Structures are given as structure tokens and as C-alpha cells.
Amino acid sequence: SPPDSRELFVPLGISRREGEIIELVGHGLSNQDIADRLFISLFTVKKHLNNVFQKTGVANRVQLVRLFSEAKPVRASEAGTEGPGEP
């Protein structure tokens, strides 16, 4: 199963609201759908997305979704485990 992307938000300085928006983008919602769902203006959604783009270094929604769907954070339970042939 994909990692809980919220684990990746804190190191990037992504706020709780920005994280909610990232997750809704990942579910395929449009900016207007996100605004309606979160009871905020379309302008506010766009502002949050622009902030997220700057924090993550991505240029668009597709790259944003790809960044968080492909990221695989190392969990504490996995740290220190070594594969065969590794020191």
C-alpha cells in the first residue's frame, strides 16, 4: 500500500490545510471541487497550491501527485535493516 503521505509533509513545511489539499488533488478533485469540499474560496485553494509547488519544487498538479505517490519514506521499523551483501 502507498505510504501515508502526511509523513512527508512535515519535513517540507507543508501545513495541515496544504496537506488536505494535496490529498484531494491526489483523489482527482478539481480546484473548485476542493474549494467546495473545504468551504474555502477558489482563490484560497490556488494560493495553497502555489505555496505547495514552491515548497516541493514541482511545477504542476501532475508532478505533485507523482511526488507523493512515488515517495517511500523510511519508517523507524525499517531503519537499520540491511539487505544481503551490505555492510
Secondary structure by P-SEA (a helix, b strand, c coil): cccccccccccccccaaaaaaaaaaaacccaaaaaaaacccaaaaaaaaaaaaaaaccccaaaaaaaaaaccccccccccccccccc
